[in-house]
Structure formats: structure tokens, C-alpha cells
Amino acid sequence: MPRSSLITGISGQDGSYLTELLFSKGYEVHGLVQYGRRELCDPRVKLHYADLTDSSALLPILERAQPDEVYHLGAQSHVRLSFDLPVHTVDVTGLGTLRMLEAVRQYQRISGRLVKFYQASSSEMFGKVAETPQNEQTPFHPRSPYACAKLFAHWQTINYREAYGMFACSGILFNHESPRRGINFVTRKITLAAARIKLGLQDKLSLGNLDAVRDWGFAGDYVEAMWRMLQHDTPDDYVVATGQTHTVREFLDEVFSHLDLDWREHVEIDPNLFRPAEVDILCGDASKARRVLGWQPKVGFQELARMMVDADLHATPDELSLLEAPRVGDWG
Ligand code: F7E
């Protein structure tokens, strides 16, 4: 019998890479998907419609999927947007995790099966950082409704492990990107705009804080760490990061120079794209994941930036016009 897995947030960037990884390892893959998002999923996935704000749907889905492993990736994951939708973000990202944990606990009790649970925790929980680099012992100081919601979910995961003995792990993932990244996150916003500028489809690109420092890795590498956490003998929490940092400005340099363009001729600073509270720097120390799980990132910063902009440059005209330039008032 193949092992069964259930992924929430399966239509997102990480869900798509994790789906490929699990199929390559022979798993049956079930996905929890919101109405209207099914087109974004691999056709081999067994889909279950649900919303993380509605707990009534979750236990029946677990009973149908009978998963050995649950990867809980579903969230309202945009930090800037969370300032405009704080209650919704806490409902989906924070309470949504609690609903999922409780459903898994109930399912284990009813079925007598062991279910391993992965929680997508975030480096945003470190926020106004107490030390650099950040590791599993670094104190948290969240700086957005999103980060507060993720911290709630993180502690709930730990509490379900300690209180009920659940095999529950949190991966504290630093920023991870790819050609499949949503177009309102800064890396993809930049690579898509650069490609469109190169092709004469766009001239200007509005951005916010170019001084923000991030530890950017490749999403394809990071889903491998998620899987390894659930294969280990004991459940635990791990930082997943490259340990290398760059500013948004450096990402612009890398992408635009690759296309023989000068970003200074195209980028406009829009004060609306700054956040009410910013996370200035994130830099992860993933030595525990390396030591215990044997995990390490394969794709570096330059390769990542080029992979993303090359993919956007070679997208079909249809894809490029669908991915239109952000409009005035967009929060991305
Ligand atoms: O912003 C700055 C912005 O939206 C990165 C999510 O996956 O990673 C992600 O959160 C930086 C910030 O990602 C624009 O102020 C400048 O400092 O790409 P981002 P994020 O907020 O770091 C963590 C780990 C998660 O968990 C989240 O779910 O770039 N920035 N100008 C901009 N950011 C955006 N989006 N758009 C701009 O125009």
C-alpha cells in the first residue's frame, strides 16, 4: 500500500513542489483546496474542497484521505496584506492551524492510526530580531498580524506535541522563492516586471523598502526539508534557511543586470508599499537541520534569481498577459 499524504495549501508554490516530491517517492497525494483553485493543482492529486475557516469539513476529509502524513501549508501568507485583513489572517493562518491540529487529534483517536503533522512556521516570527543569525532558540518578536498568527500556530503545534504526544513538527522556513512564487511577493514581482520591461510590455515598477535584508532560498529545496522532518524518529522544530543574506536592491541588481537593464531607469518608490512595521533583516542558521536531518540547500542566490527571471522571460505571451502588471492600489 502506498503511503498517503494530505497537503493543505496545495495550490500554492510550496504545495506544488511538495506534490512533485511526494509523487516521486510513491505517495498517494490528497489536497485540501479552496473552491476556484483546483486548476492550479497537479491532475493526479485527489482533491477535497474545504476552507480552513470551516472546521466541519476537516475531520471527514481526514477520514476519506486516511493520511500517514499531513503537511499543513495553507495560510493567508502575505505579510503586507495581513495589515489590511488582520482578523481574516488570524482566522485562516492562526485558528486554521488549530482547527487542523484538533481534526488530526480526533482522527487519530477514532481510527487508531498514527498521523505525522508538519506545520509551516515562518521566519517572520523572529520579526524585530533579538540576534543574528536566528536559530531555534532565538526569542520571537512578531511584527505583523501574519507573524502573530504564525506564532500562535507554532505554539499550538508544540502544545499538541507535548500535551497529546502527537508527532508534530514545525519548519521555521525563511523566505523561499521560485518561478511559481505568487506575483505579489517581492522577488517574483521583480522578475516578472524585468521580463515584461525587456519585452516592451511595461516600463515602470513600483516598490517599497529596497533596504530590507532577506535570506532567500529555493522552494524546491525547502520542501525536501519538510519531508525529512516527518521521516525522523522524533518530532522537533527546525530552522530552514541558506544563511546568506541580500537586500531587495541586490536582488534588483542581479535580475536587471542579467537582462542588460538598469533598474534605476524603471523603479519608482511607492510609500504605500512600505509596511506599518517592517522586518529589517532575517538570516537563518540551519545547522540543526543540516546536522540532524542531513538537509542543505542546493540552489544559491544568483542561480535562484536567474532561474526566476529566465522563466518569466520565456513564458508564453498568453501567460505574460494573464500575469499583468500590478495596478494602482495593489498591496503587493
Ligand atoms: O517581502 C520588501 C518588503 O512580500 C520581502 C512570505 O512568504 O516570507 C515572505 O514574507 C521584503 C519585505 O516577503 C516590495 O517590505 C519592498 O521587507 O516578498 P515579501 P516577506 O514579507 O518577507 C516569509 C518567510 C513568510 O512567511 C511570508 O509568508 O521586500 N518589499 N518592496 C516589498 N515586498 C513586496 N511584497 N512588494 C513590494 O513592492
Boltz pocket constraint, residues with backbone or C-beta under 6 A from the ligand:
constraints:
  - pocket:
      binder: B
      contacts: [[A, 77], [A, 78], [A, 79], [A, 80], [A, 121], [A, 122], [A, 123], [A, 124], [A, 173], [A, 174], [A, 175], [A, 176], [A, 184], [A, 185], [A, 186], [A, 187], [A, 189], [A, 206], [A, 207], [A, 208], [A, 209], [A, 210], [A, 212], [A, 213], [A, 214], [A, 248], [A, 273], [A, 274], [A, 275], [A, 278], [A, 279], [A, 331], [A, 332]]
      max_distance: 6.0
